[in-house]
Amino acid sequence: MNRLDWSSLPADARDAALQRPVRQVAASTREAVAALLQEVREGGDAALRAITLRLDKVELASFEVGEGEFAAADAAIGEELKAAISQAAQRIEAFHRAGMVQDYALETAPGVVCERVVRPIRRVGLYVPAGTAPLPSTALMLGVPARLAGCGQVTLCTPPRADGSADPAVLVAARLTGISRVLKLGGAQAIAAMAFGTASIARCDKLFGPGNSYVTEAKQQVVRSAGVAIDMPAGPSEVLVIADAGANPAFVAADLLSQAEHGPDSQVLLLSDDAALLAAVEAEIERQLVALPRAAIARQALAGSRLILVEALAQAFAISNDYAPEHLILALREPRAWLDKVEAAGSVFLGDFTPEALGDYCSGTNHVLPTNGAAAAYSGVSVSSFQNFVSVQAASRAGIAAIGPCAVTLARAEGLEAHARAVALRLEAAA
């Protein structure tokens, strides 16, 4: 990791220090993704089979997971893992159910009632990565709120393994949330299949899920080319840690490595006002790396990561708000006292005993979060992400009489006489 003194950096160097590695390959990624999307759009199922064979080295007669494979998956995983998946699902459901919004109605004037009603999005597509590591937790993070929202058609795509099967833990997690339609498709081609639809795969109205830079780019491109909605830009993982002198270097190092091991395009940042803490964390990272099975991947991510010395913690929060991290860990002595300073972050973790990994798996919050600075305007997945909110209004004779003149005046001020007359005719009838 590169160590930097923020106060000594000129403005352009500060911007460079906060640049995500993924942006450096954006042009080539865009071109590759566009080609894959076009191939699927024109070739349908045949193109998906060809791409899967070419990229995943797997030849599939059918993409859909059958009941036999679901049963085999259930038998393949141990009881301890099943119990952990079930416990995590219960906490995720409890948290997300508590945040569900309700219909409401209000009489805004005598005889005028305005309402907002909640409706599930009819057809949703969920993407669960499994490229370098299968993520059954993502199946829970997406499947639970989709079920709570009441979505009628739920399609889940996850990459096939070398033997042509889907990861058993992903299948068990998906089935636990009520999902029965799982497709063995990965990468940009999976996004294309759900966005455009094929002879065997139904088109979706909104797509959800994290992924690498190719998946993220594919989601953004199909918004324009297929007219589907997406949850958010949720790409390579990232974490920013703000730590004071009292932080535990081993804890901080472990948190940084837990994100670095996601993939070579992940990014981790540590900001502290204590130079000794930065040095201790750097040494601890090296000590912990040697024991990690994914050390090579983590090292690639660390090459694009930073240890930043700030003058004061307030400066660290200003930097964090500009960066808008997916995950923000406050390894501080009084973390809740600093929470009001957080203006942009996907999810915040308070104190020494709240590792980011809890949110990844089983605290109850959602780990599908905005990345690449999108946390400045986007929020993490919730039940509301799977719903539409429809406004309704009804005016009686008394209602049109009460507010119609207001509408006529505003319509004529805008030069829209047909609007004005649509109201005026009713005013005459109601008189």
C-alpha positions in Angstrom: 0.0 0.0 0.0 1.1 3.6 -0.7 1.6 5.8 2.3 0.7 9.5 1.8 0.7 12.6 3.9 -2.5 14.4 2.8 -1.4 17.9 3.9 1.7 17.7 1.7 -0.2 16.7 -1.5 -1.2 19.2 -4.1 -4.7 19.2 -5.4 -4.1 17.0 -8.4 -2.2 14.5 -6.3 -5.1 14.4 -3.9 -7.5 13.6 -6.7 -5.2 10.9 -8.0 -5.0 9.3 -4.5 -8.8 8.9 -4.4 -9.1 7.5 -7.9 -10.6 4.0 -8.2 -8.5 1.5 -10.1 -11.5 0.4 -12.1 -11.6 3.8 -14.0 -8.2 3.0 -15.6 -9.8 0.1 -17.7 -13.2 1.7 -18.3 -12.7 2.2 -22.1 -11.7 -1.4 -22.8 -14.4 -2.7 -20.5 -17.1 -0.6 -22.2 -16.1 -2.0 -25.6 -16.0 -5.6 -24.5 -19.3 -5.4 -22.7 -21.0 -3.7 -25.6 -19.9 -6.5 -27.9 -21.3 -9.2 -25.5 -24.6 -7.4 -25.1 -25.0 -7.1 -28.9 -24.1 -10.8 -29.3 -26.8 -11.9 -26.8 -29.4 -9.5 -28.2 -29.0 -10.8 -31.7 -28.3 -14.5 -30.9 -30.4 -15.2 -27.9 -30.0 -18.6 -26.3 -27.5 -19.8 -28.9 -25.3 -16.8 -28.2 -25.5 -17.4 -24.5 -24.3 -21.0 -24.9 -21.5 -19.9 -27.1 -20.4 -17.2 -24.7 -20.6 -19.6 -21.8 -18.4 -22.1 -23.6 -16.0 -19.4 -24.6 -15.6 -17.6 -21.3 -16.6 -20.1 -18.7 -15.4 -23.2 -20.5 -18.7 -24.9 -19.8 -21.1 -26.4 -22.3 -24.7 -26.3 -21.1 -27.8 -27.9 -22.7 -30.0 -25.9 -20.3 -29.3 -22.9 -18.2 -32.1 -23.5 -15.6 -31.3 -25.3 -12.4 -33.7 -28.3 -12.0 -35.2 -29.8 -8.9 -32.6 -32.5 -8.9 -29.8 -30.0 -8.7 -31.5 -28.2 -5.9 -31.9 -31.4 -4.0 -28.2 -32.3 -4.6 -27.2 -28.9 -3.4 -29.2 -29.3 -0.2 -27.4 -32.7 0.4 -24.0 -31.3 -0.5 -23.6 -28.6 2.2 -23.2 -29.2 5.9 -25.7 -28.6 8.6 -23.5 -25.8 10.1 -23.6 -23.8 6.9 -27.3 -24.4 6.5 -27.9 -23.1 10.0 -25.8 -20.1 9.3 -27.7 -19.3 6.1 -31.0 -19.7 7.9 -29.9 -17.5 10.9 -28.6 -14.8 8.5 -31.8 -14.8 6.5 -33.9 -14.3 9.7 -31.9 -11.3 10.7 -32.0 -9.8 7.2 -35.7 -10.3 7.1 -36.2 -8.7 10.5 -34.2 -5.6 9.6 -35.8 -5.2 6.1 -39.3 -5.8 7.3 -38.9 -3.1 9.9 -38.1 -0.6 7.2 -41.0 -1.3 4.9 -43.1 1.7 3.9 -46.9 1.7 3.8 -49.6 3.2 1.7 -50.8 6.6 3.0 -53.6 9.0 2.1 -54.2 12.7 3.0 -57.0 15.1 2.3 -55.0 18.1 1.0 -58.1 20.3 0.6 -61.8 19.7 1.3 -62.9 17.1 -1.2 -59.4 16.3 -2.5 -57.7 13.1 -1.4 -54.2 12.3 -2.4 -52.7 8.8 -1.8 -49.5 6.9 -2.4 -49.9 3.1 -2.9 -47.1 0.6 -2.9 -46.8 -2.0 -5.6 -44.2 -4.7 -6.2 -42.1 -4.5 -9.4 -43.5 -7.3 -11.4 -40.3 -8.9 -13.0 -36.9 -8.6 -11.3 -33.6 -10.1 -12.1 -31.0 -10.9 -9.4 -27.3 -11.4 -10.1 -25.2 -13.4 -7.6 -21.5 -13.4 -8.4 -19.4 -16.6 -8.2 -16.4 -15.8 -10.3 -13.5 -16.1 -7.8 -15.8 -16.8 -4.8 -19.4 -17.9 -4.6 -21.6 -15.5 -2.6 -24.7 -17.2 -1.1 -24.9 -14.2 1.1 -25.8 -12.1 -1.9 -28.7 -14.5 -2.7 -30.0 -13.7 0.8 -29.5 -9.9 0.4 -31.5 -9.9 -2.8 -33.9 -12.7 -2.3 -35.2 -11.7 1.1 -36.3 -8.1 0.2 -37.7 -9.3 -3.2 -39.9 -11.8 -1.3 -41.0 -9.1 1.2 -41.9 -6.8 -1.6 -44.0 -9.4 -3.3 -42.4 -9.5 -6.7 -44.2 -12.0 -8.9 -41.4 -13.1 -11.2 -37.9 -13.4 -9.7 -35.0 -14.7 -11.9 -31.6 -15.3 -10.3 -28.4 -15.7 -12.4 -25.2 -17.1 -11.1 -22.1 -18.3 -13.0 -21.7 -22.0 -13.6 -18.8 -24.0 -12.0 -16.3 -26.0 -14.0 -18.6 -29.0 -13.9 -21.6 -27.1 -15.2 -23.4 -26.9 -11.8 -24.3 -23.9 -9.7 -22.7 -23.4 -6.3 -24.7 -25.5 -3.8 -24.7 -22.8 -1.1 -26.0 -20.2 -3.5 -28.8 -22.6 -4.5 -29.7 -23.4 -0.8 -29.8 -19.7 0.0 -31.9 -18.9 -3.1 -34.4 -21.6 -2.3 -34.6 -20.5 1.3 -35.8 -17.0 0.2 -38.5 -18.6 -2.1 -36.6 -18.3 -5.4 -37.2 -21.3 -7.7 -35.9 -20.0 -11.0 -32.1 -20.0 -11.0 -30.1 -19.8 -14.2 -26.4 -20.8 -14.6 -25.2 -17.6 -16.3 -22.5 -15.2 -15.3 -20.9 -11.9 -16.3 -22.2 -9.4 -18.7 -24.0 -12.1 -20.7 -26.3 -12.8 -17.7 -27.2 -9.2 -17.4 -27.9 -9.1 -21.2 -30.2 -12.2 -20.9 -32.3 -10.7 -18.1 -32.4 -7.3 -19.8 -33.3 -8.4 -23.3 -34.9 -11.7 -22.7 -34.5 -14.8 -24.9 -36.6 -17.7 -26.0 -36.0 -19.4 -22.7 -35.4 -16.5 -20.4 -38.0 -13.9 -19.5 -37.2 -10.2 -19.7 -37.0 -8.4 -16.4 -38.1 -4.9 -15.5 -35.3 -4.2 -13.0 -31.9 -5.8 -12.3 -30.1 -6.1 -9.0 -26.8 -7.3 -7.7 -23.1 -6.6 -7.4 -20.3 -7.7 -9.7 -17.0 -6.9 -11.2 -16.4 -4.0 -13.6 -17.9 -5.9 -16.5 -21.1 -6.7 -14.7 -21.4 -3.1 -13.5 -20.8 -1.7 -17.0 -23.3 -4.2 -18.5 -26.0 -3.0 -16.0 -25.4 0.6 -17.0 -25.4 -0.1 -20.7 -28.7 -2.0 -20.6 -30.4 0.9 -19.0 -29.9 2.7 -22.3 -30.2 -0.1 -24.7 -33.0 -2.2 -23.2 -34.9 0.4 -21.1 -34.6 -1.6 -17.9 -34.0 -0.2 -14.5 -31.1 -1.1 -12.2 -30.6 -0.9 -8.5 -27.4 1.1 -8.5 -23.8 1.1 -9.7 -22.6 -1.8 -7.5 -19.2 -2.9 -8.8 -15.8 -3.8 -7.3 -15.8 -3.7 -3.5 -14.2 -0.9 -1.5 -13.8 0.1 2.1 -12.5 3.2 3.8 -11.4 3.1 7.4 -11.0 6.1 9.7 -8.9 5.1 12.7 -7.5 7.0 15.7 -4.4 6.2 17.8 -6.4 3.8 20.0 -7.5 1.5 17.2 -6.3 -2.1 17.1 -3.9 -2.5 14.2 -4.7 -6.2 13.8 -8.5 -5.4 13.6 -7.9 -2.6 11.0 -5.6 -4.7 8.9 -8.1 -7.6 8.9 -10.9 -5.3 7.8 -8.7 -3.9 4.9 -7.8 -7.4 3.8 -11.3 -8.6 4.0 -12.2 -6.2 1.2 -8.9 -6.6 -0.7 -9.5 -10.3 -1.1 -12.7 -9.7 -3.1 -10.8 -9.1 -6.3 -7.8 -7.3 -7.9 -10.0 -4.3 -8.7 -11.1 -3.8 -5.1 -9.8 -0.8 -3.2 -9.1 -0.2 0.5 -8.2 3.1 2.1 -7.0 3.8 5.7 -7.1 7.4 7.0 -5.6 8.3 10.4 -4.2 11.2 12.3 -1.6 8.9 13.9 1.4 8.0 11.8 2.4 5.2 14.2 -1.0 3.5 13.7 -0.6 3.6 9.9 2.8 2.0 10.3 1.5 -0.6 12.6 -1.4 -1.5 10.3 1.0 -1.7 7.3 3.2 -4.2 9.2 0.1 -6.2 10.4 -1.2 -6.5 6.8 2.0 -8.2 5.8 1.8 -10.5 8.7 -1.7 -11.5 8.0 -1.3 -11.8 4.2 0.9 -14.9 4.5 -1.9 -16.9 6.0 -4.6 -15.9 3.4 -5.5 -18.4 0.7 -6.4 -15.4 -1.6 -3.2 -13.5 -0.8 -2.3 -13.0 -4.4 -5.6 -11.4 -5.2 -5.4 -9.2 -2.1 -1.9 -8.0 -3.0 -3.1 -6.9 -6.4 -5.9 -4.8 -4.7 -3.5 -3.4 -2.2 -1.3 -2.1 -5.0 -4.1 0.4 -5.8 -4.9 1.2 -2.2 -3.7 3.9 0.2 -2.6 4.7 3.8 -3.3 8.4 4.3 -2.0 10.5 7.2 -4.4 13.4 8.0 -3.9 16.4 10.3 -7.1 15.7 12.2 -10.1 13.3 12.2 -12.3 16.1 10.9 -10.1 16.2 7.7 -10.5 12.4 7.4 -14.3 12.8 7.3 -14.1 15.5 4.7 -12.0 13.2 2.5 -14.4 10.3 3.1 -17.4 12.4 2.2 -15.7 13.3 -1.1 -14.8 9.7 -1.8 -18.3 8.4 -0.8 -17.2 4.8 0.1 -19.2 1.7 -0.2 -18.2 0.7 3.3 -17.0 3.1 6.0 -15.5 1.8 9.2 -15.1 4.1 12.2 -12.4 2.6 14.3 -12.6 5.4 16.8 -12.9 5.6 20.6 -16.3 7.4 20.4 -17.6 6.4 16.9 -21.2 7.3 17.4 -20.2 10.8 18.3 -18.7 11.2 14.8 -21.7 9.7 12.9 -23.3 13.0 12.2 -20.1 13.9 10.2 -20.9 11.1 7.7 -22.6 12.6 4.6 -22.0 9.9 2.0 -21.4 6.2 2.5 -23.2 3.0 1.6 -23.0 1.4 5.0 -21.2 2.5 8.3 -19.6 0.2 10.9 -19.1 1.7 14.4 -16.3 0.8 16.7 -13.7 -1.9 17.2 -16.1 -4.9 17.4 -18.1 -4.2 14.3 -16.1 -5.6 11.4 -17.5 -4.9 7.9 -17.8 -8.7 7.4 -20.8 -8.7 9.8 -22.7 -6.5 7.3 -21.6 -8.8 4.5 -23.2 -11.8 6.1 -25.5 -11.6 9.0 -26.0 -8.4 11.0 -29.2 -7.8 9.0 -28.3 -4.8 6.9 -27.8 -5.2 3.1 -24.4 -5.7 1.5 -25.6 -4.7 -2.0 -24.3 -1.1 -1.9 -23.3 1.7 -4.2 -19.6 1.8 -5.2 -17.3 4.0 -7.2 -18.6 7.2 -5.5 -22.2 6.5 -6.2 -23.0 6.5 -2.4 -23.1 10.3 -2.8 -26.5 9.9 -4.3 -27.6 6.2 -4.2 -28.6 4.0 -1.2 -28.1 0.3 -0.5 -30.8 -2.3 -1.5 -33.9 -2.4 0.6 -37.5 -3.7 0.2 -38.3 -0.3 -1.4 -35.8 -1.1 -4.1 -38.2 -3.8 -5.3 -41.3 -1.6 -5.2 -43.0 1.1 -7.2 -44.8 4.0 -5.5 -47.9 5.1 -7.3 -49.6 8.4 -6.5 -53.4 8.5 -6.6 -55.7 11.5 -6.4 -59.5 11.9 -6.3 -61.5 15.2 -6.3 -65.2 15.5 -5.6 -67.4 18.4 -6.9 -66.4 20.3 -3.7 -62.8 19.4 -4.3 -62.6 20.7 -7.9 -64.3 23.9 -6.7 -61.8 24.3 -4.0 -58.5 23.9 -5.9 -59.5 24.2 -9.6 -59.0 27.9 -9.8 -55.4 27.4 -8.6 -54.8 24.9 -11.4 -56.3 27.2 -14.0 -54.1 30.1 -12.9 -50.9 28.1 -13.0 -51.8 26.5 -16.4 -52.4 29.8 -18.0 -49.2 31.2 -16.5 -47.4 28.4 -18.3 -49.2 29.0 -21.6 -51.0 25.7 -21.5 -54.6 26.6 -22.3 -55.8 23.0 -22.9 -54.7 22.2 -19.3 -56.6 25.2 -18.0 -59.8 24.3 -20.0 -59.7 20.7 -18.7 -60.1 22.1 -15.2 -62.4 25.0 -16.2 -65.0 22.7 -17.8 -65.3 20.8 -14.5 -65.5 24.0 -12.5 -68.5 25.1 -14.6 -70.1 21.6 -14.2 -69.6 21.7 -10.4 -71.0 25.2 -9.9 
